[in-house]
């Protein structure tokens, strides 16, 4: 099942609020991009699509994908 929550990685500043407050273990993948910046992307296999990360993100990097 594919997650309906997506990440605008260009907006992610790597603050890790989404990862720290996520109720699902390993639903986020923290990594460094090619420029050495910390980023957090969604592990679609684990994400429960609860939306907590959307509410917590100060950069509005997380969003619901409505499938349009």
N, CA and C atoms as a LAMMPS dump frame, in Angstrom:
ITEM: TIMESTEP
0
ITEM: NUMBER OF ATOMS
204
ITEM: BOX BOUNDS ff ff ff
-5.0000000000000000e+02 5.0000000000000000e+02
-5.0000000000000000e+02 5.0000000000000000e+02
-5.0000000000000000e+02 5.0000000000000000e+02
ITEM: ATOMS id mol type element x y z
1 1 1 N 0.841 -1.186 0
2 1 2 C 0 0 0
3 1 3 C 0.88 1.241 0
4 2 1 N 0.599 2.139 -0.883
5 2 2 C 1.409 3.333 -1.023
6 2 3 C 0.888 4.448 -0.119
7 3 1 N 1.799 5.159 0.501
8 3 2 C 1.446 6.269 1.385
9 3 3 C 0.832 7.407 0.593
10 4 1 N -0.132 8.084 1.201
11 4 2 C -0.684 9.266 0.555
12 4 3 C -0.013 10.535 1.073
13 5 1 N 0.902 10.396 2.017
14 5 2 C 1.683 11.534 2.48
15 5 3 C 2.986 11.562 1.691
16 6 1 N 3.315 12.721 1.193
17 6 2 C 4.526 12.899 0.392
18 6 3 C 5.391 13.988 1.01
19 7 1 N 6.629 14.091 0.52
20 7 2 C 7.57 15.092 1.008
21 7 3 C 8.108 15.921 -0.139
22 8 1 N 8.05 17.248 0.009
23 8 2 C 8.751 18.145 -0.904
24 8 3 C 10.182 18.218 -0.352
25 9 1 N 11.073 17.404 -0.862
26 9 2 C 12.429 17.33 -0.317
27 9 3 C 13.188 18.642 -0.449
28 10 1 N 12.836 19.462 -1.442
29 10 2 C 13.507 20.748 -1.599
30 10 3 C 13.143 21.706 -0.467
31 11 1 N 12.026 21.463 0.218
32 11 2 C 11.617 22.298 1.351
33 11 3 C 12.105 21.758 2.697
34 12 1 N 12.445 20.494 2.744
35 12 2 C 12.871 19.857 3.992
36 12 3 C 14.205 20.438 4.46
37 13 1 N 14.252 20.871 5.732
38 13 2 C 15.489 21.419 6.299
39 13 3 C 16.168 20.43 7.249
40 14 1 N 15.607 19.231 7.354
41 14 2 C 16.225 18.199 8.176
42 14 3 C 16.102 18.419 9.668
43 15 1 N 15.061 19.106 10.108
44 15 2 C 14.901 19.374 11.543
45 15 3 C 14.529 18.109 12.322
46 16 1 N 14.011 17.115 11.648
47 16 2 C 13.669 15.798 12.184
48 16 3 C 12.458 15.803 13.115
49 17 1 N 11.688 16.872 13.151
50 17 2 C 10.471 16.868 13.975
51 17 3 C 9.538 15.744 13.546
52 18 1 N 9.422 15.544 12.249
53 18 2 C 8.554 14.489 11.737
54 18 3 C 8.994 13.115 12.237
55 19 1 N 10.277 12.886 12.238
56 19 2 C 10.827 11.6 12.675
57 19 3 C 10.695 11.419 14.183
58 20 1 N 10.984 12.461 14.927
59 20 2 C 10.956 12.364 16.395
60 20 3 C 9.554 12.187 16.954
61 21 1 N 8.546 12.731 16.295
62 21 2 C 7.179 12.671 16.797
63 21 3 C 6.304 11.627 16.104
64 22 1 N 6.857 10.917 15.167
65 22 2 C 6.087 9.905 14.43
66 22 3 C 5.746 8.731 15.344
67 23 1 N 4.477 8.307 15.353
68 23 2 C 4.087 7.176 16.189
69 23 3 C 4.482 5.807 15.62
70 24 1 N 4.983 5.786 14.39
71 24 2 C 5.336 4.522 13.734
72 24 3 C 6.852 4.418 13.593
73 25 1 N 7.404 3.394 14.197
74 25 2 C 8.854 3.191 14.138
75 25 3 C 9.304 2.943 12.697
76 26 1 N 10.359 3.616 12.305
77 26 2 C 10.99 3.477 10.985
78 26 3 C 10.113 3.957 9.827
79 27 1 N 9.151 4.837 10.095
80 27 2 C 8.31 5.366 9.016
81 27 3 C 8.991 6.519 8.286
82 28 1 N 10.103 6.995 8.826
83 28 2 C 10.869 8.068 8.21
84 28 3 C 12.299 7.609 7.973
85 29 1 N 12.882 8.095 6.903
86 29 2 C 14.263 7.763 6.564
87 29 3 C 15.07 9.056 6.59
88 30 1 N 15.988 9.153 7.537
89 30 2 C 16.85 10.328 7.666
90 30 3 C 18.136 10.038 6.9
91 31 1 N 18.531 10.965 6.053
92 31 2 C 19.731 10.761 5.23
93 31 3 C 20.36 12.1 4.879
94 32 1 N 21.523 12.06 4.281
95 32 2 C 22.191 13.264 3.78
96 32 3 C 22.125 13.237 2.254
97 33 1 N 21.741 14.371 1.679
98 33 2 C 21.685 14.454 0.219
99 33 3 C 23.088 14.652 -0.344
100 34 1 N 23.184 14.816 -1.645
101 34 2 C 24.485 14.948 -2.312
102 34 3 C 25.264 16.179 -1.867
103 35 1 N 24.559 17.186 -1.339
104 35 2 C 25.212 18.408 -0.856
105 35 3 C 25.542 18.349 0.632
106 36 1 N 25.243 17.216 1.275
107 36 2 C 25.536 17.058 2.694
108 36 3 C 24.449 17.568 3.622
109 37 1 N 23.296 17.946 3.071
110 37 2 C 22.186 18.429 3.887
111 37 3 C 21.369 17.268 4.426
112 38 1 N 20.956 17.363 5.681
113 38 2 C 20.084 16.348 6.262
114 38 3 C 18.694 16.495 5.683
115 39 1 N 18.101 15.387 5.295
116 39 2 C 16.747 15.331 4.747
117 39 3 C 16.016 14.162 5.398
118 40 1 N 14.694 14.239 5.381
119 40 2 C 13.88 13.147 5.92
120 40 3 C 12.808 12.809 4.896
121 41 1 N 12.833 11.578 4.418
122 41 2 C 11.801 11.143 3.489
123 41 3 C 10.969 10.044 4.136
124 42 1 N 9.842 9.764 3.549
125 42 2 C 8.895 8.803 4.098
126 42 3 C 9.233 7.4 3.622
127 43 1 N 9.191 6.46 4.557
128 43 2 C 9.275 5.05 4.219
129 43 3 C 7.841 4.615 3.924
130 44 1 N 7.471 4.564 2.663
131 44 2 C 6.092 4.301 2.272
132 44 3 C 5.583 2.95 2.743
133 45 1 N 6.471 1.993 2.973
134 45 2 C 6.049 0.677 3.454
135 45 3 C 5.617 0.712 4.915
136 46 1 N 6.108 1.694 5.678
137 46 2 C 5.823 1.769 7.11
138 46 3 C 4.813 2.861 7.48
139 47 1 N 4.73 3.915 6.688
140 47 2 C 3.906 5.083 7.017
141 47 3 C 2.437 4.69 7.188
142 48 1 N 1.822 5.162 8.283
143 48 2 C 0.409 4.906 8.558
144 48 3 C -0.485 6.034 8.05
145 49 1 N 0.106 7.064 7.444
146 49 2 C -0.625 8.21 6.898
147 49 3 C -1.496 8.913 7.938
148 50 1 N -0.983 9.022 9.159
149 50 2 C -1.75 9.657 10.238
150 50 3 C -1.778 11.181 10.11
151 51 1 N -0.776 11.763 9.441
152 51 2 C -0.739 13.201 9.232
153 51 3 C -0.043 14.003 10.311
154 52 1 N 0.447 13.354 11.342
155 52 2 C 1.134 14.082 12.412
156 52 3 C 2.327 14.87 11.873
157 53 1 N 3.061 14.287 10.95
158 53 2 C 4.229 14.968 10.388
159 53 3 C 3.842 16.215 9.604
160 54 1 N 2.693 16.178 8.976
161 54 2 C 2.229 17.35 8.227
162 54 3 C 1.995 18.509 9.18
163 55 1 N 1.345 18.23 10.296
164 55 2 C 1.047 19.272 11.284
165 55 3 C 2.311 19.818 11.939
166 56 1 N 3.332 18.998 12.08
167 56 2 C 4.557 19.382 12.781
168 56 3 C 5.587 20.105 11.92
169 57 1 N 5.524 19.954 10.628
170 57 2 C 6.583 20.466 9.753
171 57 3 C 6.535 21.991 9.641
172 58 1 N 7.593 22.68 10.121
173 58 2 C 7.604 24.145 10.051
174 58 3 C 7.798 24.671 8.631
175 59 1 N 8.281 23.839 7.731
176 59 2 C 8.563 24.259 6.358
177 59 3 C 7.466 23.86 5.379
178 60 1 N 6.447 23.173 5.879
179 60 2 C 5.365 22.67 5.011
180 60 3 C 5.9 21.731 3.927
181 61 1 N 6.907 20.941 4.311
182 61 2 C 7.508 20.003 3.37
183 61 3 C 6.682 18.731 3.217
184 62 1 N 5.825 18.426 4.17
185 62 2 C 4.974 17.237 4.091
186 62 3 C 3.573 17.649 3.666
187 63 1 N 2.955 16.794 2.868
188 63 2 C 1.615 17.101 2.371
189 63 3 C 0.873 15.818 2.013
190 64 1 N -0.444 15.904 1.985
191 64 2 C -1.271 14.791 1.516
192 64 3 C -1.326 14.829 0.003
193 65 1 N -1.064 13.707 -0.628
194 65 2 C -1.178 13.563 -2.07
195 65 3 C -2.597 13.104 -2.366
196 66 1 N -3.377 13.954 -2.981
197 66 2 C -4.772 13.661 -3.262
198 66 3 C -4.956 12.835 -4.539
199 67 1 N -3.846 12.535 -5.195
200 67 2 C -3.907 11.702 -6.382
201 67 3 C -4.399 12.416 -7.629
202 68 1 N -4.369 13.724 -7.623
203 68 2 C -4.839 14.501 -8.781
204 68 3 C -3.861 14.425 -9.93
